[in-house]
Amino acid sequence: MVEDIEGVEAVIDDIVVSGSNTKEHDKRLKKVTEKAKSYGLTFNDSKCEFHKSKISYVGHILSGEGLKADPEKIRAVQKMSSPQNKKELMTFLGFIQYLGKFLPNLADVSKPLRKLTEKDAVWKWTKKEEESFKKLKKLVTEAPVLRYYDPAKPLTLSVDASSTGLGCCLMQEGQPIAYGSRALIKTQQNYAQIEKETLAVVYGCEKFHTYVFGRTVEVETDHKPLQSIFTKPLHKAPVRLQRFMLQLQKYDLKVKYKPGKEMYVADTLSRSYLQETKEQLIPEKEINAINPRSHLPISDEKYAEFQRETANDVELTELKKSHLEGFPREQKRCPRIS
């Protein structure tokens, strides 16, 4: 729709209009609105921003100063807390070592931390160790480690769930593009492990929606049962998993098992996560409607019969309305069905 308009780019449903000055920008914007009108496309005014000198767009900050990585891509690592014991340090160093081939002077920078992992070493976290820890976090959130997204190359979403947190990393050719992590609320901490692992996939897809929507994505998980769950029809999955999997129907995912010892990045992020319990990056009202019929063992003839029999059903109509719009807060406002 906008490919022939100079200074305008679109990625899925995100359209950006640029200009060297206000007059040029507004001229191009007018062309976009006219084109949209001819296509019958409408814009949500609450989601439109005009005359911005700096914007966040597809994982980058675009401004008059040039192109920068969006801080949101690296926040999960930047705010990672210092290890409190040798075990936590070993987990962090495994994460660093996994990305070691992209890190310059890794041996020198990590030396103070590696000394703490020696057999007879006494745990003592000083200013020297803290500086080494901060330098390593800085290294893995900058180029050449953090790479730019390439839509022409295969995309991998690595996810993991610990007992109290979720971690995810978007990667191409073994290099990270963006990191994400969050805590699990108390209810989620009581989930079965397969439910936590599925929730990690949901979180990763919502976190990196701009990258994963509209293309095939390989999902890495160290929970082997998850691989088989995603190959079965939706109606055969446990009820809670069905809810998670419905949220994933709009994505083209290929779930692949990978041993935990090879998933250092997602594993580390799930254990040293941001103290946030919910990131609703995609409002629930925007989740695409799913047609469950495609997952049910029902013939076209039987489905047509259901449609005829329920077309004028008052009770079902009221139930559908209540489900979509929500039940009234007061009992007296509830519909009365005789």
C-alpha positions in Angstrom: 0.0 0.0 0.0 2.8 2.5 0.8 5.7 1.0 -1.1 5.7 3.7 -3.7 5.6 6.6 -1.2 9.0 8.0 -0.5 10.0 8.3 3.2 7.4 5.8 4.3 8.1 2.3 5.7 5.9 -0.4 7.1 6.6 -3.5 9.1 3.4 -5.5 9.6 1.0 -2.9 11.1 3.6 -0.3 12.1 3.9 2.5 9.6 6.5 5.2 10.0 6.5 8.5 8.0 9.7 10.5 7.9 10.7 13.9 6.6 13.6 16.3 6.7 11.2 19.0 7.8 7.6 19.5 8.8 6.4 20.4 5.4 7.9 17.4 3.7 6.7 15.1 6.5 3.1 16.4 6.3 3.1 16.1 2.5 4.1 12.4 2.8 1.6 11.8 5.6 -1.2 13.2 3.4 -0.3 10.7 0.7 -0.5 7.9 3.3 -3.9 8.9 4.5 -5.2 9.2 1.0 -3.8 5.8 0.1 -5.3 4.3 3.2 -8.7 5.8 2.3 -8.6 4.2 -1.2 -7.8 0.8 0.4 -10.6 1.2 3.0 -8.0 1.1 5.9 -8.7 3.1 9.0 -6.2 4.1 11.7 -6.8 4.2 15.5 -6.1 7.8 16.5 -5.1 6.8 20.0 -2.2 4.8 18.6 -1.0 7.5 16.2 1.9 9.9 17.1 2.8 12.9 15.0 5.8 15.2 14.6 8.1 13.1 16.9 11.8 13.8 16.9 12.6 10.3 18.3 10.7 7.1 18.0 11.0 3.4 19.0 10.6 1.3 15.8 11.2 -2.4 15.3 13.7 -2.7 18.2 15.5 0.5 17.4 15.5 4.1 18.4 15.3 6.4 15.4 16.3 10.0 15.9 18.1 12.9 14.4 21.3 11.5 15.9 21.0 8.3 14.0 20.1 4.6 14.8 20.4 3.1 18.3 19.3 -0.1 19.9 16.1 0.1 21.9 16.9 -0.1 25.6 14.0 -2.5 26.1 15.9 -5.1 24.1 18.7 -5.2 26.7 16.9 -4.2 29.9 16.7 -7.8 31.1 20.5 -8.1 31.2 21.3 -4.6 32.2 19.2 -4.9 35.4 20.4 -8.5 36.2 21.4 -8.5 39.9 24.8 -9.6 41.1 25.3 -13.4 41.9 24.9 -14.1 45.6 26.8 -17.4 45.7 29.0 -19.7 43.6 26.1 -21.5 42.0 24.5 -18.3 40.7 27.9 -17.2 39.5 28.4 -20.4 37.6 25.1 -19.9 35.9 26.0 -16.4 34.8 29.4 -17.4 33.5 27.8 -20.2 31.5 25.7 -17.6 29.8 28.7 -15.4 29.1 30.8 -18.4 27.9 28.0 -19.3 25.4 28.4 -15.9 23.8 32.2 -16.0 24.3 33.1 -16.2 20.6 31.6 -12.7 20.1 33.3 -11.1 23.1 36.6 -9.4 22.9 39.1 -9.9 25.8 36.7 -12.2 27.6 39.4 -14.0 29.5 40.8 -10.8 31.0 37.5 -9.2 31.9 36.1 -12.4 33.5 39.2 -13.3 35.4 38.1 -12.0 38.9 34.9 -13.9 38.6 36.5 -17.2 37.4 38.8 -17.1 40.5 35.7 -17.3 42.7 34.7 -20.6 41.0 37.9 -22.4 41.9 37.6 -25.4 44.2 39.1 -23.9 47.3 38.0 -20.3 46.7 36.2 -18.4 49.5 33.2 -16.5 48.4 33.9 -12.8 48.7 32.2 -10.3 46.4 34.2 -7.0 46.3 34.4 -4.0 44.1 36.7 -5.8 41.7 34.2 -8.6 41.1 31.3 -6.1 40.8 33.2 -4.2 38.1 34.0 -7.4 36.2 30.3 -8.4 36.4 29.1 -5.0 35.1 31.7 -5.0 32.2 30.5 -8.4 31.1 26.9 -7.3 31.1 27.9 -4.3 29.0 29.8 -6.5 26.6 26.8 -8.8 25.9 24.4 -5.9 25.3 26.5 -4.1 22.7 27.8 -4.9 19.2 29.3 -7.2 18.0 27.3 -9.4 20.4 23.9 -7.8 20.0 23.1 -8.1 16.3 20.6 -6.4 14.0 17.5 -8.4 13.0 17.7 -9.7 9.5 14.2 -10.7 8.1 15.8 -12.9 5.4 17.5 -15.2 7.9 16.0 -18.0 10.2 14.8 -16.8 13.6 15.1 -18.6 16.9 13.2 -17.9 20.1 14.9 -19.5 23.1 12.7 -19.8 26.2 13.0 -21.2 29.7 11.1 -21.2 32.9 12.5 -21.6 36.4 10.4 -22.1 39.6 9.9 -18.4 39.9 10.7 -16.7 36.6 10.6 -16.7 32.8 13.5 -16.0 30.4 13.6 -15.6 26.6 16.1 -14.5 24.0 15.6 -13.8 20.3 18.5 -15.1 18.2 19.8 -15.4 14.7 22.7 -17.7 13.8 23.5 -18.1 17.5 23.7 -14.3 18.2 21.1 -12.5 20.4 18.9 -9.8 19.0 17.0 -9.0 22.2 16.6 -10.3 25.8 13.5 -10.6 28.0 12.7 -11.8 31.5 10.0 -11.5 34.2 8.9 -12.9 37.5 6.0 -15.4 37.9 3.1 -14.4 40.1 2.3 -16.7 43.0 -0.4 -18.6 41.1 1.9 -19.2 38.2 4.6 -20.5 40.5 2.2 -23.3 41.4 1.7 -24.3 37.7 3.1 -27.7 36.5 6.4 -27.4 34.8 4.9 -27.9 31.3 2.5 -25.1 32.0 5.3 -22.8 33.0 7.3 -23.7 29.9 4.3 -23.0 27.7 3.7 -19.7 29.4 7.4 -18.9 28.6 6.6 -19.4 24.9 3.6 -17.1 25.2 5.7 -14.5 27.0 8.5 -14.7 24.4 6.1 -14.3 21.5 4.3 -11.3 23.1 7.5 -9.7 24.1 9.0 -10.0 20.6 5.7 -9.8 18.6 7.1 -7.3 16.1 9.8 -9.8 15.1 8.0 -13.2 15.3 4.5 -12.3 13.8 4.0 -13.2 10.2 7.0 -15.6 9.8 8.2 -19.0 10.8 10.0 -19.1 14.1 11.9 -22.0 15.7 11.2 -22.2 19.4 13.9 -23.8 21.6 12.9 -25.4 24.9 14.6 -27.7 27.3 11.3 -29.3 28.2 10.9 -32.3 25.9 7.1 -32.9 26.4 6.4 -29.5 25.1 7.7 -30.5 21.6 5.1 -33.3 21.3 2.3 -31.1 22.8 2.6 -28.6 19.9 2.3 -31.4 17.3 -1.1 -32.5 18.7 -4.6 -31.1 17.9 -5.5 -28.2 20.2 -8.5 -30.1 21.7 -6.3 -32.9 23.0 -4.2 -30.6 25.1 -5.0 -30.0 28.8 -7.4 -27.2 29.5 -4.9 -24.6 30.8 -2.5 -25.4 28.0 -5.3 -24.8 25.5 -5.7 -21.3 26.8 -2.0 -20.6 26.3 -1.9 -22.3 22.9 -4.9 -20.3 21.7 -2.9 -17.1 22.3 -0.1 -18.7 20.1 -2.4 -19.6 17.2 -1.5 -16.4 15.3 2.2 -17.4 15.2 3.9 -19.9 13.0 6.0 -21.8 15.6 8.2 -24.9 15.2 8.9 -26.1 18.8 12.3 -28.0 19.1 13.8 -29.7 22.1 17.3 -28.6 23.2 19.1 -29.9 26.3 19.2 -27.4 29.2 23.0 -27.5 29.3 23.0 -25.9 25.8 20.5 -23.1 26.6 22.6 -20.9 28.8 21.0 -17.6 27.8 17.3 -18.3 28.4 18.2 -20.4 31.5 20.2 -17.5 33.0 17.5 -15.0 32.3 14.8 -17.2 33.9 16.8 -17.5 37.1 17.9 -13.8 37.3 14.8 -12.1 36.1 13.3 -8.6 36.2 11.0 -8.1 39.2 8.0 -7.6 37.0 5.0 -10.0 37.0 3.2 -8.9 33.9 4.1 -7.3 30.6 0.9 -7.0 28.5 2.6 -5.8 25.3 -0.4 -6.8 23.2 -3.7 -5.8 24.7 -6.1 -8.8 25.2 -8.8 -7.1 23.0 -6.3 -7.1 20.1 -5.7 -10.9 20.2 -7.0 -12.2 17.0 -10.2 -14.2 17.1 -9.6 -18.0 16.9 -11.9 -20.4 15.1 -11.8 -23.5 17.3 -13.7 -25.4 14.6 -10.4 -26.0 12.8 -9.2 -28.0 15.8 -12.3 -30.0 16.5 -13.1 -33.5 15.0 -16.4 -32.4 13.3 -17.7 -32.7 9.7 -18.9 -29.8 7.6 -22.4 -31.4 7.6 -22.5 -31.6 11.4 -21.2 -28.1 11.8 -23.9 -26.8 9.4 -26.5 -28.6 11.6 -25.2 -26.9 14.7 -25.4 -23.5 13.0 -29.0 -24.1 12.0 -30.1 -25.3 15.4 -28.4 -22.5 17.4 -29.0 -19.5 15.0 -32.1 -18.3 17.0 -31.2 -19.6 20.4 -31.9 -16.8 22.9 -29.9 -18.3 25.7 -26.8 -18.9 23.6 -27.1 -15.4 22.2 -27.1 -13.9 25.7 -24.3 -16.2 26.8 -22.2 -15.1 23.8 -22.9 -11.4 24.6 -22.0 -11.8 28.2 -18.8 -13.7 27.3 -17.6 -10.9 24.9 -18.8 -7.9 26.8 -18.4 -9.2 30.4 -21.1 -10.0 33.0 -22.9 -7.0 34.7 -21.5 -6.0 38.1 -25.0 -6.0 39.6 -27.1 -9.2 39.8 -30.3 -7.3 39.0 -28.8 -6.3 35.6 -28.2 -10.0 34.6 -30.4 -11.1 31.7 -33.5 -13.2 32.7 -34.0 -16.2 30.5 -37.3 -18.0 30.9 
